[in-house]
Amino acid sequence: MPRIKSSFSAPLLVLVIYALLVSSRYIDLDSLQMKDNIFLSMIILQLLIFVLPAVFYCKLRGKKLTKKLPCKKLSGHKIGFIISTFGVLVFGSTLLNTATFYIFGAESQTSMYETYSPLGASSLTNVVYIIIALAVIPAITEEFVFRGILQSEYSDYGVGVAILMSSLMFAMLHFNLNQFIVYFFFGVIASYAVYITRSVFAGMALHLLNNLYAFFFESTLWKAIKSPNSLIFFLFVVTTLFIIFLMISFSGAEKILYLSGVKGEDSPPEAEKQEGGIKLLFEALVSPSFIACLLIFLIVTLFL
């Protein structure tokens, strides 16, 4: 299969998802037939927006795609790696959020679901619904599309291009210029976890943990960012923790790759065999379908 086919077809899937996501902004959830359970309506919308196009795309691409999907099981040492990588994600995002707040005055938002907060829920049942609708389902659906399908589709271009392209399109999915770098950082970390473990389930676990953290703890973090007793001390502590978790994560990644080699398992695909990385990256970036995704992102964020 020519490389250009993946660089054109993969962003087409994202383009459809972007269009459906933007269109969903104009749906009044309260007016839906299931208005007694607004979260059930949101779950169904997410399945329609992400899963339906993704399944249809996989069907069209057939075994050429499905055999590349990273679906290995998560063993015990990989769980430890995911936990340490979550630490990298939390403290790295904290540093980026602090920078965007003090440079641009921008605060974080929980994507398109910021209207609903589990802390304001009136019952345990609502909290459970919120966790399922706004944490579990997005973690599964978004990771399947961006770390499962997209990262696999760009695997022929090399690991760097695969991570970059999937992370760019994931960041654009949230239609938020102020927080673009934070979402991009998340995409890179999730892609790194999937690449090391050869499992999209690692990305789903990270995404779920991050969503839960955002719902239950991020407001406390923002109080610390906006009114720290000492900004220098705050940055020192967060930076130190970021470096510590980064070192632990790298150590865990090294162990996973070593054990994979000892057991004779396949090494992570496309890692060291690609040449002309800049040329391949340029080819991916100038794909008409990717440019269309970029245009939708700019139009929505700047004018809508």
Helices and strands as residue ranges (DSSP letters): H 3-24, G 29-31, G 35-37, H 38-46, I 47-51, H 52-61, H 63-66, H 76-104, G 111-113, G 118-120, H 124-131, I 132-136, H 137-143, I 144-150, H 151-153, G 154-157, H 159-173, H 180-197, H 200-216, H 218-226, H 231-262, H 277-285, H 288-303
